[in-house]
Amino acid sequence: MRSTEHDESRLPDVAADQHADHAGALEWVGMDGIELPLRCADGRGATVTAPARVSVQVNLVDPHARGIHMSRLYLTLERALGEQPVTPSGLCHLLHALVDSHAGLSTSARLRIEYRQMLKRAALVSANAGWKAYPVVIEASLIEGHFMLRLGCEVQYASTCPASAALSRQLNQQRFDGDFADSVPSHHAVRAWLGSERGMAATPHAQRSTARVCVKLAPGFDLPVAELVDAVEDALATPVQTAVKREDEQAFAKLNAENLMFCEDAARRIRAALDADKRIAGYRVRVAHHESLHPHDAVAVASRNFLP
């Protein structure tokens, strides 16, 4: 027989036993910043556990109820997220369970999961690889029986300014004209000049940049985080690197020269990649180039079928 000190039936339940002082339904009631372990795919076919912060709410449709049962939300989340890898179907079942735990009080539920996805990325040329942590946000809701899922990630990449590159090339031309104004240089002389410090009168400015992408998944589809990250990085072509030898750094410099881009170019590249994926019903893209020339950022936004 249980001790009476652990028998909840003997403890007062103010939320259930007392009516609200001011009657009225509430749109959302719940908790923010819950720390929980999350089971997720690692991008290589395995499942790992990552620390996550979770926000969860249900609506309160009974205008006279004093409050909801926070412990029911927490225990339902802890069981669901800690036991099975997160999937669209699993999140849908979880939201139904959250609503069912508040029968008579709630008809809708929503949650937000934030964590960092560790992915191993190969070097560009050398046989090395290293890890990167990508911030990920999962938003799921069940509103009057309608399930909606959004998946977001953040990707860092390098952006080299096309205008600055053109200005740098002009200065290189002007220096070449000055250095060889009185002669017709041989192939050997030009090659030696290009390999010297004189052969680089200016360099275009580049900066680390950030793409924040949030997609709304079409019903019935899954989109692993690793695949979304890959799609964004492939579209941009210049994601920041992890393990880097000299040959990797040279290859990265080459990629940057081949992919000069304004923030507008970056946003359009990502948009084209997302438009080509039938699993994506809508999206919002925000890119920010953290300018090395200015003390402010250059930003661009693109979206489709995506309401706040």
N, C-alpha and C positions, 0 to 999 in steps of 0.2 A: 504494500500500500504506500502511495506517495506521501511524503511529508506535507503537512498543510502549508508550510512556508513556500512550497513550490506548486501549489494548486491554484492555478489562475482563476478558477471559478470562485475562489474565496476572496479574490482581490478586487478592489473597486475599479470600474471601467467608466471613467468620466465621459469619454468620447461616445460610448454607446448608451450610457444611462441618462445623460443630460442633453437637453435640446440647446441649440444655439441661441444666444441672447438676441441676435438679429438674424432672422431667418433669411435664407437666400442660397441659391446654388452657386458653386464656384467652378471656374473654368479648369483650373489645375491645382492640385495639392500633392506634395510629395517631398522628395529629398534631393539635394545636390551634393556632388563631391564625395560620393560613397567610394571607398577604396576596396577593390575586389580583384582577385585573380581572374584573368580572361584566357580561355583556351582558344588559340587561333592557329591557322596554317602558317608555316614558315617560308612558303614559296618554293620548297623543294620536296613537297609531298609528306612532310612530317608535321606534327602538331606540337606547339610549344605553349608555355604559360607566360603571359605578360602581365605586369601590374597595370591596372586600369582605374580610371575615375568615372563613375557612373552617376547620371542623374535620372530620376524616375518620378513620374507623376501620374495620377489618375484624376479624372474629373469628379466632382462631388455634386450629384444631381438631386440628392435629397435635401431640400432647403432647410429642414429642421435638424439634420444630423450635426452634432457638435464637431465631429472630425472623422478622419479616416484612420486606418490601422497601419501605422508606419512599419511596424515589425513584420507584418505580412508581406509588404513590398520587399523589405530587405531579405527575408528568408527565401522568398520565391526567386529573387535575383541571384542570391548566393548559390542556391542549388543549381539553377539553370546554367549560369555562366561558368561555374567551376567544374562542371562534369562533362559537358560536350563542347566541341569546337563551335564557334559562332557561325551560323548559317542563316540565310533568309528564312527558311522554314522554321528553324529553331527560334528565331526572334519572334516570328508570328505566333508560335505556340506560347512563348513566354508572355507576350502581351495579352493573349487570351487568358492565361493563368492569372495575370495581375488583375484583370477585370473580374474574373470569376472569384478571386479572393475578396472582392468588395461587392458581392451581389447585393442589389438593392440600393447601393450607394453610388456606384460608378458604372459607366457604359463605355468609357474610352480610356486609353492609356498611351503613354509615350515614354521613350527613354533615349538617352544620349550616352554613348560610350567613347571615351577618349583614351588612347594608349599610343605607344610608339612601337611600330613594326620593325623588327630587325631583319634586314635582308643582306645576304652576302653578294657582293658585286665583283665581277672579274675585272682585272686591269685591262687596259686597252691593248697592250702589246705583250708585256711580260707575262710569265706564268703565275703571277701573284693574284691575290684576291683579298678583299677586306669587307668589313661590316659597316652598314649605314643604318641609322635609326630614322624612320619616316613617321612623323606625326600623323595619326589616323583618327578620324571621327566617324562614328556610325550613329545615325539617327533613325529611329524606327517609331512608328506610331500606328495605333489602331483606333481610328475615329469612327464611331458608330458602325463598326464592322468592316470598315475599309482600311486595309493594310498598306502602308507606304514605307519604303526603305531608301535611305540616302547613305552614300559612302563617300567620304572625303579623305584626301591625302595632301601632303605638302612635299614638294620636290624642289631641291636646290640645283641650280645650273649656272653656267657662265654665259654672259652675254657681252658680245663685242659690238660696239657702236658702228654702224655702217657709215655714218657721216664722218666720224673721227677717222675711220679707216681710209676714206677717200681723201681727207685732208692730209693724212700721213703720207699717202702715196704721192700726193702733189709735192710735198716737201722733199721726198726722196728723189723725185724727178728733178726738182730745182737744184739739189745738191749734185746730182749726176751731171747736169748741164754745166754747173760751175767747175766741177773737178775735171771734166773732159772737154772744156770749151775750146781748147787749142789743139786737140788731137782727135784722131779716130782710133778709139781703143780696140785692142784685140780681144778675142774671146777670153783669153787667159787673163787679161787685165780687168775685164768686166767681172769675171767670176771672182777674182781676188778682191775686187772692190766690194762686191755684194757680200762677201764673207767677212769684211772688216767692219769696224765700228762706223766708218764713213758711209757704209752702205745702208745704214738705218738712221735716217735723220729724225724720224719720229715714230712713235708706236701708238696705235689707237687705244683709247681707254676702254677697259673692260671691267666687269664687276660681277660679284656673286649675286644671283637673282633668285627669286622665290616664286613658284607657281603653286597656288592653292586651288585645288580642283574638288568640286563636290558634284557627284552624279546621282541622279534618281534612277533606280533600277526598274526596268520593265517587269511586269508581273511574271513570275515563274522562272526568272533568271537569277543566277548567282554571278558575282564578279569578284574573284579573289583580289585582295589588296595588291599582291605582287603583280598581277596582270594589269591593274590600273596604273601602278607606278611605272611598269615597263612601257605602257602605251604613251604616257606623258614624256618619259625620258627619251624614248625613240623619236617622238615627234620633235623634241627640242634639239637632240643630237649632241648636246654639250653638258650632260649632268656632271656634277662635281664628283671627283674620284676619291678612292680610298688609298689602297696601296699603290704607290707611284715610284717607278724607277725612271731614269733619264729618258729611256725610249718611250715610256708612257707619257711623260711630260711633253715630249716632242709631238707625239700623236695627238695629244690634247690641244696643243697650239695649232696644229693643222686643222683639227675639227672646228676650232673657233674661227679660223680664217675662212673656212668653207661655209660657215653658218653665221655670218654677220646678221644681227637682228636688233631691231627696235622692240620695245615692249609690245607694240601692235603686231609685229611679225610673230612673236612668241605666242600671243593669245590666239592668233589665227591658226597657227600650227596645231596647237592643242585642240582647238575647236574642230578642225578637220578630222583629227584622229578620233574624237568622241562621236562625231556625226557618223562615222563609218562603222560603229559598233552597235548592232541591233539590240544588245542587252541594255543599252542606255536610253532611257525614255526622256531624260532631260539633264541639264547640267548648268553649273555656274563656274566660270573660270576667272580667276583674278591673278594677274602676274604683276610683280613689282621688281623693277631693276633698281638696285640700291646703288645709285650713281656714285662713281668715283670722281666725276667732274663737278657735281652739284652736292649741296648738303641736303638734298631732298630726293625722294624716289620718283621714278617714272612708272606709271601704272596703267594697265589696260584690263578691261572686263568684257567678257562675252558670256552669253547665256542663251538657253533655249528651254522652253517649257519648264521653268523653274521659278516658283514663287517662294518668297521668304518663309 
